[in-house]
């Protein structure tokens, strides 16, 4: 169990902000490093978040990767562009994700979450915050208003490729077991 964590540390810190190893290395942009708020340390998030980070694109469309200095208790923060699109893996369950809430679900990039992911939509200081609610871990993506939702399809595909859905974001035709809804997930 220690070896994967050492490998993750080496990849994250050894590549100065690159979360994915590749033969052609894109140098980090000349933008200043970021120190975004990191998700809490959670041993259960290590394996799924590692899979997500491995599946993420190094460059997000035209947005270059940013150097991220995560807090020591979390490694699962990645950013691109200026203003930065920030992905945090292993965040807490959205507070408004509960039975009977009016949570807005957006299916990005596919149907039934197979090539996309459901997102709970919130806002934070002029940015939209999209949080996956149908995967083994909650993953938030903060997207500055400047980009609308442009970066989401690529990120949703990477997340879906790395992690299968574990629940259904919104009732679908033929769903007879409400316990499969993400709002019932603990």
N, C-alpha and C positions, 0 to 999 in steps of 0.2 A: 504494500500500500504506500510505503514511503517513496519507492522508486518513481511512480507516476507523478507524485507531487514534485519531486526533484526535476523530472523531465519538464513539467509545466513551468517551474521556476526558471530553468535554463532557457526554455523557449521564449518566455516573456521578457526576462531581463537580459538574456544574451543577445536578443535581436532588437533591443532598444525600441520597444513599442510594436514590433511585428509579432503578430499572434500566429503566424503561419509560416512555415519554412518553405522556401521555393528556390529553384535553380536560378531564376532571375530575380534578384533582390531589388525591390523598389526602395530607394532611400526615403527615410521619413521626411516629410515636408519641413520647410524652414519655419513652420509655425511653432509657437511656444508649447512646451509640454503642458498637459492637463493633470489636475489632481481632483477628479470628480469623486463624489460620494460613492463609496463602494457598498455592495450588498454585504450583509452580515456573513461572517464565516459560518459555513454549514457543511459538515462532512458529507451529508447526503447529496449535496449539489456538485461535488467534485467530479464524479464520473460523467453525469449528463452535461455539465458545463464544459468539461474538457472536450467532449464530442462536438458541442456547439462551436467552440472556438476553433477547432480543427476544420470545421465546415465553412466558416466565414470567409468571404472574399478579402483578399489583402487590400485591394482598392475598391471603394464602393462607388461605382460609376466614375464620375470625374473627381470624386472626393478622395484625396490622399489620406493614408493612415496617419494618425496623430500619435505622438509619444504620450503614454499614459503612466503616471506614477500612482498606482493604486495604494491605498492604505495597506499596511502590512497584513491585515486580517482578511484580505480578499484579493484574488488575482483575476477575477473574471469581469474585467471592465475593458472595453475596446472603444476606440473613437476614430472618426474620420472627418476631415474637412474643417472649414472655418466659416461660420460658427459650426461647432462640432455636433455631429450625430454621435450619440453615446449609447452603447449597448452594455447593459449590466445583467449578468446571468446569476440567478440564485437569489433574486430579490424576494421580499416578503409578499404574501398574497395581497392583492389589492383590497383595501378596506371596504370598498363598495361592492365587492363580489360576494353577494349573499342572496339567498333565496328571496324572491320578490323584489329585488332591486331593479332599477332601470338602467343597468349597465349596458353600454353600447358595445356591440360586438361587430367587428369588421373582419371579414374573411379576405385575406390578402393572397393573391396568386394561385388560387385553386378552389376546388370544391371539397367539402367535408374535411378540410384540414390536411388532405393528403399531400398537396404540393404548396400549401400555404399554412398560415397559422392564425388562429383567432386572437384578436387583441382587444383588451379593455382600453378604452380611450380616455385619457385625462389630460390636463394641461399643467404646465409648470413654467412660470416666468416667460410667457410668449412662445413656448415650445409645446408641441403635442407629445404626450407620453403614451406610448402603445405598450401594453404588457400582455405577453402571451399567457393564456390561462388554460390552455389545453395540452400542455406538455408536462413532462415529469418534474420540471422546475419552472418557476415563473421567471420570465426574461423581459426586462423593460428596454425599450428603445426610445430615447428622447430625440425628437426631430424638430429642429428650429423651423418656425413658420415659413422661413425663406424657401425651404425645400418642399413644402406641402407634404405629401406622403411619398414622394419620389423614391427614396431609398428603401422603402418597406418591402417591395416585391423580392428584391435580391436577398434581403435579410430573412424574410419569411421562408423562402425556398431553402436557404442554408439551415435554418432552424428545423424545418420539416424533414430535410435530408438527414439531419443528425438525430432527431428524436421523433418517434411516432406519437400520435395524439393519445392521451390517456382519458379524455372525456370529450363531451360535446358542448361547444360554447352556447349554442342556441338550439331550441327544440327543432328537430328535423321531421319531415313527414315519416311516419312509421315508427318513430321512437316511442316505445311503450314503457320503458324503464326510466323514470325520472332520475334515478340514482346515477345515471350516466352523464347527467348535466354537470358542467364544471362548477356551478354554484353549490353543488353538494360535496365537492371535493374538500378534504381537510388539509 
